Amino acid sequence: MTDSELDNVYTRLCTTMTALGGANAALYLARFALLAITHIGDAGVAHGLIDAAARDLQGEAPRPASP
């Protein structure tokens, strides 16, 4: 994906979220995340992305214990 395509996709994500309204933003992002995780199809990659997304929001994201 080029930088321009990435910008386009991110803009569409934000525009759609805004159109759905603040009350639906969290549900929309959760649904998008589930669809993306399913499409990725690799639990290790998905776990890495979850950790990376949280990293700068709360310092280092705690890692849950492995089963």
C-alpha positions in Angstrom: 0.0 0.0 0.0 1.4 3.4 -1.0 1.4 6.4 1.4 -1.4 7.9 -0.7 -3.5 4.8 -0.4 -2.9 4.6 3.3 -4.0 8.2 3.7 -7.1 7.5 1.6 -8.0 4.4 3.7 -7.4 6.2 7.0 -9.5 9.2 5.8 -12.3 6.9 4.8 -12.2 5.1 8.2 -12.3 8.5 10.1 -15.0 9.9 7.8 -17.2 6.8 8.3 -16.7 6.9 12.0 -17.7 10.6 12.1 -20.8 10.0 10.0 -21.9 7.2 12.4 -21.6 9.6 15.3 -19.8 9.5 18.6 -22.2 7.1 20.2 -21.3 4.5 17.6 -17.6 5.1 17.3 -16.4 2.5 19.8 -18.7 -0.2 18.4 -17.6 0.7 14.8 -13.9 0.4 15.7 -14.5 -2.8 17.6 -16.4 -4.3 14.6 -13.6 -3.1 12.2 -11.0 -4.6 14.5 -12.8 -8.0 14.5 -13.1 -7.9 10.7 -9.4 -7.0 10.3 -8.2 -9.7 12.8 -10.3 -12.3 11.0 -8.8 -11.2 7.7 -5.2 -11.2 9.1 -5.8 -14.8 10.1 -2.6 -15.1 12.3 -3.0 -14.8 16.1 0.6 -13.9 16.6 0.4 -11.0 14.1 -2.9 -9.9 15.7 -1.4 -9.9 19.2 1.6 -7.9 18.0 -0.7 -5.3 16.5 -2.9 -5.1 19.6 0.2 -4.5 21.7 1.6 -1.9 19.2 -1.6 0.0 19.1 -1.7 0.3 22.9 2.0 1.0 23.5 2.0 4.9 23.3 -1.5 5.3 24.9 -0.6 3.8 28.3 3.1 3.3 28.2 4.1 -0.3 27.5 0.9 -2.5 27.3 0.9 -5.3 29.8 1.1 -8.7 28.2 -1.5 -11.2 29.3 -0.2 -14.5 30.6 0.0 -17.3 28.0 -2.5 -20.1 28.4 
